[in-house]
Amino acid sequence: MARVVVDVVLKPEILDPQGQAIVGALARLGIAGVRDVRQGKHFELDVEDDLDDATVVRLADTLLANPVIENFSVHHG
């Protein structure tokens, strides 16, 4: 078995209300220096060793992310 990690975030041009709420909360807590926050999703998949990268990308692109508004990255580990 192998571990594959898929991280999904909103595209930069898409408004991220949750990220903006976090930035506002940081300011209220007196924490300076954070200019922007983008929230996202993190998936950890345990897959068979012979599952190819193209299949993982297809899985992420069709099930885990909405390619119209989100970007994703795939990492092994």
HUWOHU-V392372 format. One record per residue. RES is the residue in three letters. D_FIRST is the distance of its C-alpha to the first C-alpha in Angstrom with 2 decimals. Layout:
BEGIN
res->(RES & RES)
d_first->(D_FIRST & D_FIRST)
END
This chain:
BEGIN
res->(MET & ALA & ARG & VAL & VAL & VAL & ASP & VAL & VAL & LEU & LYS & PRO & GLU & ILE & LEU & ASP & PRO & GLN & GLY & GLN & ALA & ILE & VAL & GLY & ALA & LEU & ALA & ARG & LEU & GLY & ILE & ALA & GLY & VAL & ARG & ASP & VAL & ARG & GLN & GLY & LYS & HIS & PHE & GLU & LEU & ASP & VAL & GLU & ASP & ASP & LEU & ASP & ASP & ALA & THR & VAL & VAL & ARG & LEU & ALA & ASP & THR & LEU & LEU & ALA & ASN & PRO & VAL & ILE & GLU & ASN & PHE & SER & VAL & HIS & HIS & GLY)
d_first->(0.00 & 3.77 & 6.91 & 9.85 & 13.28 & 16.21 & 19.66 & 22.60 & 26.23 & 29.59 & 31.26 & 33.97 & 36.78 & 35.69 & 37.38 & 35.12 & 37.25 & 34.76 & 34.46 & 38.25 & 38.65 & 36.58 & 38.77 & 41.83 & 40.66 & 40.05 & 43.61 & 44.98 & 43.23 & 44.92 & 41.79 & 42.75 & 40.99 & 38.30 & 39.46 & 36.78 & 33.67 & 31.23 & 29.04 & 25.77 & 22.50 & 19.15 & 15.95 & 12.49 & 9.83 & 6.30 & 5.53 & 4.75 & 5.21 & 8.74 & 9.58 & 12.55 & 14.18 & 17.14 & 15.41 & 14.05 & 17.63 & 19.18 & 17.32 & 18.49 & 21.91 & 22.64 & 21.14 & 20.40 & 23.38 & 26.94 & 27.65 & 31.35 & 31.28 & 27.87 & 25.95 & 22.23 & 20.05 & 16.39 & 14.78 & 11.58 & 11.00)
END
